[in-house]
Each structure stands twice: as structure tokens, then as C-alpha cells.
């Protein structure tokens, strides 16, 4: 099926099935896959369409920044005299710098964008996409959802120890850092699918 211009397929029936299932407490993964494929091809996901949910740094990257802290490296990066020990404030400044750098790297951070999916009867659900990587090394799109609201997704990110790029890695509890390091960390996100180019 295509629309009147013949360019894009009509996926409204799949939207209606997915939203109806969600309203009944179920997830229609087949219909959601049709929707996410459509959004990737026609919806401008890589151009950042959709409501911005923020830029987040994965727990693994944040832990590597925090736990890999070398005070000699901190002192050198801050231009302190040789042998000088950085203060707590200087360490915080360094960590903020490292988080900022990670947020600028599309391999280390993710910009999430939400997509409101509306059925013909007006019921809604939210799907969230992240595109990371670079065109020269490979780009992957990951889909999460469904959710009732963007805030529900952000709460799941926070519960999964993702850090908003403006946060400090010190905000990751030590128990969470341990779980991430030893592989017992479990994400609270509703993973749907991943595709690569």
C-alpha cells in the first residue's frame, strides 16, 4: 500500500494494531518493526526528527571515565606543577571535561529522539530512537519502547544508570558501578530492535 502520491507505504493499519495492543497491555513487535522500519526510511530518524529526549552517556562509558581516573593524568591535563595533587574541585572539573568530551563523541553517547505514534482513534504510544556512530565507520539505530510518555523513557534511562550529558559520573552509585563492571547490570529499557548501515 502506498499513499496518494505513491511515495510512502500506508502504515496506519500497523500503527492501529500496535497502539491497540499497547492499550491492552501487550506489545505487537511485528507491527512495531514495520513502524520503526518506516520511520528509519521515511521519517528522518537520522536527521533528528522527533522530540529530543536529551544526550545521554552509557553507564559503561561513565564508569570507564570515573573508575579509570588517574590523578597524574588529571594533574597533567589541568597543567598543574609536576607532583601536585589535584583538589576535589579540580578533579570534578576534569571529570566534567571528560563527560563533555564523551557527549560529543557519537560512539560514546546517544542522542535520543522520541516519536509519537497515534492510532486512527486517537490513542498514542511513544517510540524512542537513538542513532550513534559515524557514516565513515558505521551508524546504528536502536529503538526502544513502547512507552506512554517521554518522561517514562527518561526514568528508565536513569534507572539503568545512563547519565544525562550535563551530569557528573560521581552520580553513579558505587553499587551500580560494580554491577556494570562485573556484568550483572540489567537495563530497565524496553529494547525493540537495532539496525546498522
Secondary structure by P-SEA (a helix, b strand, c coil): ccccccccccaaaaaaaaaaaaaacccaaaaaaaaaaaaaacccccccccccccccccaaaaaaaaaaccaaaaaaaacccccccccaaaaaaaaaaaaaaaaaccccccbbbbbbbbcccccbbbbbbbbbcccccbbbbbbbcccccaaaaaaaaaaacccccccccccccaaaaaaaaaccccccccccccccc
